[in-house]
Amino acid sequence: MSDRVALIEQRLRAALEPERLAIMDDSAAHAGHAGAREGGHFTVQIVSAAFSGKTPIQRHRLVHAAVADLMHREIHALSIRAWPPEEAPTSTP
């Protein structure tokens, strides 16, 4: 696990207490991209009770708030798949 992934995981676990969490580092697929120098590209799949009763945009805002201090420094791009436990697909990590 890279330092960036560990940092993202730490922030998300502290803020959202996820039941399931997977973070993929997609940075290698974006090598040479102009913004890649400022931070990595990541995909987050997260299941948390904190998302219950929230719209998808509200869920994304919660994730972004948890990693806000990492944006544009450690994270250049973040793809988010966020579900409450009652909506989570069984195939998520």
N, C-alpha and C positions, 0 to 999 in steps of 0.2 A: 504494500500500500504506500503510495507516495505521500509526502508531507502535506501536499495540498488536499488530497483526498481525506487524510486524517483530520485536517483542520476543518474541512467542510462537515465531516461526520460529527466531530466534537460539537460544533455550533448547532447542528440540526438535532442531535440527541438532547442537548441541554435545553433547547427552546421548545421542542415539539414532542419529546418522549415517544418516538415512533415505535410501533409494534414490529414493523419491517422497514428496512432501509437498505438501498443499494445505490452506490455511487460509481459511475463509470467515467473514466478519464478518456475523453474522445480527442485529446489534444493532437495526437499523432496524425489523425485524419485531417487536421487543419494546418499542418506545417507549411510555413511560407505565407500564411494569411497575415495580412498587415497587423491585425489586432492581437495575434497570437503572442507577441512579445510581452504584452501587458498582463497576460494571465492565461490560464488554460480554459479548455472547452470541456464541460462536464454534463452528464445526464444523471438526474436524481430520480429515483423511484422510491416513494415514501408512503407508508400507511400509518396514520396517526388519528387517535380519537380527537385531537385538536381540530381536525377538519370536519367533524360531524356538524351538519347543519350549515356548512359554508358552501358558497358557490365556488366554481373552479378558480375564478380570479382572486377570490378571498384566500383560497388555499395557497396560490402562487405568491400572494403578498406576504403571507406568514413565512413561507420558505425564504423569500427575498429578505425579509426583515431579520431572519436568523443569521443570514450570511452577509448582511449589508456592508460590514466593515471589510469584507474580502473582495467585494466587487471592484473591478478595474485594477486590482492589484494582484490577487491570486486567481480570480475568476474573470475571464473575458466574456464567456457565453455559458448560459445555464439552461438546459432543457429540463423541464419539471413534469413529472407524472405524479400527482398527489391524490390520494384517496382516503376517505374515512374507512374504518374497518368494515362497515356494512356495505360498502360499494366496491371494495378492493377485489380485483380479479384474483382467482386462486393461483395463477401462475406468476404473480409478482414475488420478488425475493423476500 
